[in-house]
């Protein structure tokens, strides 16, 4: 097996673990891994991460459903907003310069981490 294939499998394993444990989609790890370990352009890494996270999220959702831990009243409303937001985000992704995209993405990760540590 090639070293690139091994890297991809490890990225997938870690992303799946993070998605299952934290429900965070693993994109916070997948995007930097694709950019810095595999050399993908940022916008391709973001788009690829979304397609990687979809099957992970489906599997996690079935497990969460089985364990009856999903709040559908919240999930449906937030999901509808998320659909609109994802359409807008996907249309603008390639229009945002890479340095700006990195700053936005990094800032969101840092702010989220700080909020979780403080609480």
C-alpha positions in Angstrom: 0.0 0.0 0.0 1.3 3.5 -0.9 2.1 6.0 1.8 -0.5 8.4 0.3 -3.2 5.7 0.7 -2.1 5.0 4.3 -2.3 8.8 5.0 -5.8 8.9 3.5 -7.0 5.9 5.6 -5.6 7.5 8.8 -7.3 10.8 8.0 -10.5 8.9 7.5 -10.2 6.9 10.7 -9.5 10.0 12.8 -12.3 12.0 11.1 -14.8 9.2 11.7 -13.8 8.9 15.3 -14.1 12.7 15.8 -17.5 12.7 14.0 -18.8 9.9 16.1 -17.6 11.2 19.4 -18.2 14.9 19.1 -20.7 15.2 16.2 -18.4 17.8 14.7 -18.1 16.4 11.2 -14.4 16.0 11.5 -13.9 18.8 9.0 -11.8 20.6 11.5 -9.2 17.9 11.0 -9.9 16.8 7.5 -9.4 20.2 5.8 -6.0 20.9 7.4 -4.9 17.3 6.8 -5.8 17.5 3.1 -4.1 20.9 2.7 -0.9 20.3 4.7 -0.4 16.6 4.4 -1.5 16.0 0.9 -1.1 19.5 -0.7 -4.7 20.0 -1.9 -5.7 23.6 -2.6 -7.8 25.0 0.2 -11.1 25.2 -1.7 -10.7 21.7 -3.0 -9.9 20.5 0.6 -13.1 22.2 1.9 -15.3 20.7 -0.8 -13.7 17.3 -0.5 -14.1 17.3 3.3 -17.9 17.8 2.9 -18.1 14.8 0.7 -16.1 12.7 3.2 -18.2 13.9 6.1 -21.6 13.0 4.5 -21.3 9.2 4.9 -19.7 9.6 8.4 -22.6 11.7 9.4 -25.2 9.3 8.0 -23.7 6.4 10.0 -23.4 8.4 13.2 -27.1 9.5 12.7 -28.3 5.9 12.5 -26.5 5.1 15.7 -27.8 8.2 17.5 -31.3 7.3 16.2 -31.0 3.8 17.6 -30.0 5.2 20.9 -32.8 7.8 20.8 -30.6 10.8 21.6 -31.6 13.1 18.7 -33.7 16.2 19.5 -35.8 16.4 16.2 -37.4 19.7 17.2 -34.0 21.3 17.1 -32.5 19.2 14.3 -35.2 20.0 11.8 -35.1 23.8 12.3 -31.3 24.0 12.4 -31.1 21.6 9.4 -33.3 23.9 7.3 -31.1 26.9 8.1 -28.1 24.7 7.4 -29.4 23.8 3.9 -29.8 27.5 3.0 -26.4 28.3 4.5 -24.7 25.5 2.7 -26.0 26.6 -0.7 -24.7 30.1 -0.1 -21.4 28.8 1.2 -20.8 26.4 -1.7 -21.5 29.2 -4.2 -19.0 31.6 -2.6 -16.2 29.1 -1.7 -14.1 29.6 -4.9 -14.7 33.4 -4.8 -13.1 33.8 -1.4 -9.3 34.3 -1.7 -7.3 31.4 0.0 -5.6 33.6 2.7 -9.0 35.0 3.7 -10.6 31.5 3.7 -7.8 30.3 5.9 -8.3 33.2 8.3 -12.0 32.6 8.5 -11.7 28.9 9.0 -8.9 29.2 11.6 -10.7 31.9 13.5 -13.9 29.8 13.7 -11.9 26.8 15.0 -10.1 28.9 17.6 -13.2 30.7 18.8 -15.1 27.5 19.1 -12.2 25.9 21.1 -12.0 28.9 23.4 -15.8 28.8 24.1 -15.7 25.0 24.8 -12.7 25.4 27.2 -14.3 28.4 29.1 -17.7 26.6 29.5 
